[in-house]
Amino acid sequence: MTSPARPLRHLAAVLDGNRRWAAEHGLSPEDGYRAGADKVVEFLPWCTDAGVEVITLMAASADNLVHRDPPVLGGVLDTVVTTLGKLAATGHYRLRPMGRLSRLGPDIEHALHEVRERTAQVTGTTVNIAIGYGGREEITDAVRSLLTTHQAHGTLHSLARTLTPQDIAARLYTAGQPDPDLVIRTSGEQRLSTLMPWQSVYSELCFLPVHWPDLTHHDFRNALTAYHHRHRRFGA
C-alpha cells in the first residue's frame, strides 16, 4: 500500500470526536472513550499492514487534564491503561507512553511505565501514546535536559555558539524516531492541538470529517491515497 517513492514510516493521529460521537448516540462520555479505544485496536493493524513503522496516538493532552471533569478524566485514563494492557498482550507493539506522566497520579504512572517495560524488547511496530502531553512542554523538557547536561559538563558557556536543531531533537520524547510523514485528525477540526509541533513542521496533514469511533478502513485508505499523491516539498 505504501509507495517506494513516498514512504510512510511514521503516522500520527489525533483521536478526536469521542465525546461528540457518544452524545450523538445518546451515550455517556465514558462510552465514547471506550468506543474510541476499540477503534485504536482496530486501527493499528491497518497501519502495520500499510508498512508504517511508527504510530503516534494523541490520547489525552495536558489541556485535557485541566478541562475534563475528574470522573470523566478518570474513566479516560483507566480506558487507556486497559487498552494498552490488551495491546501489550498481543506481543505486536512496542508501546511508548509519552508526556509528563507524573501528573497522571502514581497508579496510572506506574501502569504506563510497566507497559513500556513489558514491550521494550518487542521488535514490531512502535506505538507512541501521547497522554498528559503538551507539545511546548516537550520542547521545554528537551531544552532543560540540554542545559542540565551542559551545566554538568561545564560547557554551558559555549552552548549558545554550538547549539543546533539536532541537539534539541535528540532530547525530544521521540528521539531516534523519524518525524511523522502524515498526521490525521478526525472529527473535522483543523488544528494539531499541541501534537508534536517540532516534529510535524514538514508533515502532511489530513483532516477527516468523521468522529474517531466512526473511522472506517475506507477513510484510512483514502487518507493514505491522498498522502501518496502529494508532492512533499519539505519547506521549499
N, C-alpha and C positions, 0 to 999 in steps of 0.2 A: 504494500500500500504506500510505503514511502518511496521517494524518488532519489536515486543516487546523486542527482544534480542539486537536490534541495532536501538534504536530510533533516529529519525532525528528531533530534536527540532528546530535547527537554521540552516538555509540555506542562504549562501551568494552568490552573483553573480556579476561578473564584466561584464558589458554590453558592450562588445567590438565589433567593426566592423560596426557601423552605417554609418560612412563616407565611408568606402570601399564598403559597400552594395550600397550606393547611387551612387558612381562612377561607379560601375559595371552595374547599371541600367540607367545610363545617367541622373541622378537626382542631385539636389543640396545637399550640406551637411545638410541644414535645413530639406530637405525632408527625409534624412536618420535618423535624430534625431526624427522627428515626427513618422516615422515608428517604431523606437525603443521604443518610448513612447507607441504606440499602442500595441507593444509586451508586455510591462510591464503590461498593463491592462489585457491582455490575460494570462500572466504568473502567476500572483498572485493567481487566483483560482486553478491552478494546484497545487501550493504549499499547500494551505489550504486543498484541497481535500486529499493531502498526509499526513495531520496531522502535518504540520510544524507550529510551534508556533511563530517563529521569522524569518523574512526575511530581509536581508540587501542587498541593491542595490547600487552599485557604479555608480553614475550618472555623476559626474564630480570631478576629483581630483584637488588638489591645483595646480599641474603642468599644468593641462588643462587650468586653468585660466591665466597662464602665456603664454602658447604656442599657444592658439587658437586665430584666428583673432577676434577682438572685435565684428564685426557684427555677425559672426557665434556664438560666445560665448553668445551674447545677445539672439540669437534665441534659443540656448540650454536652457538657464535659463528660458526664457519665456515658453518654452515647458514643462520644469519640473514643473513650478508653475501651469500651466494649467492642467497638468495631475494629480498633487496632489489634485487640487480642485475637479476634477472628482472623484478621489478615496475617498476623504473625504465625498462627497455627497452620496456615497453608504452606509455609516454607518458601513462598514465591517472591517475597518482597523484603527488601532491606528498608526498614522503617526509621525515619529520622525526624522526630518532632523538633520543631524549631520555633524559637521565641523566648521570651523571658518566662520560663516555666515556673519559676519560684512564686510568681504572683498567682498561680492557679491553686495554691494550697498544697500542703505536704503530701496528702494522699494521692492527688492527681499527679503531682510532680513525680512522685516515686513510681507510679504506674507507667508514666510515659518514659522514664529512664529505663525501667525494666523491659519495656517493649523494644526499646532501642538496643539494649544489651542482648536480648534474645535473638534479634535478627542481624546483629552486627556482622556475622560471618556469611550471610546469605549473598550469593553471587548474582542473583536475579535483579530485577528492576528496583531502582532506588525510589522510594516514595517519601518526599518531604511533607510533613504535616505542619502547616503554619497555624499555631494555636497560642493565644496570648501574644500575638505577633504584631509588631509595628515596623514598617519599613525604615522610618527615620531612626527608630531605636536600634535597628540592626546596624545601620551605618555608624551611629554613635558608639555602639559597643565595639565595632571594628576599630574606630579611631582611638577609643580608650585603650584597647588592647595594644595597639601600635605604640601609643605614648608610654604606656606602662613598661613595655619591653625595652624601648629606647632609654627610658629613665634608668631601668635596672642595669643596663649595659654602659651607662654614661655617655650615650650618643645623642641625647635629646637635642643638644645644641646644633647638630648637623641635620636634623630631620627636615627642617624647612627647605633645605637645599636639595636633599636627596629623595624626598617623598615622591612616589609615583602612584598612579591609579592601581597598579598591580599590588602595591603594598597593602592597600585597603581591601582589595578584592580577596586577598589571601587570608583575611580575617573575618570575612562575612560568614554567615551561617552556612552558606552553600559553597564554601571554599573547596576547590578541587573539582567542582561540577561545571559542566557547560552552562552558559547562560540560557534562559528559556528562548526557544525559537518561536513559540506560539503561546499566547495567553488567551484563554477562553473565559468569558464571563457570561453566565446565564441571567435570565430574568430581565433582559433589556437595558439594564443600567450600563452607561458607557463611561466607566472610570475603573481604575485599578484598586482603589481603596487601600492604599499603602502597600500593596503586594510587590515586593522586590523592586523598588524604584531604581536602585543601582543596576541590577542585573537585567532589567527589562528595557533599557534605553533603545535597543535595536530589535526588540521583539515585535513580531507581527501580532496584531490584536484582532480578536473576533468576538463580537457581542451578539449573543443569541437571544431571541425574544421569548424563550421558554423558561419556566421555573426549573431549577435544578432537578427536582424529583421527576419531572416530565421529560427530561432529556432522553432522546432516543439514539439508537445506533445510527440511524439515518442522519440525524442532526450532526452527530460526531463526524461521520464520513463527509458530509457537506463542508464542515469546518476544515477538515484536512485537505479536501479538494481545493477549496479557496486558497489555503496556505500554499499548496504546491503550484498554484497558478500565479502567485505573486512574484514580482521581481524585487528581491531584497536588496536594498541599496546601502544598508549599514551607514546611514547618515549622509550619504552623498546626495 
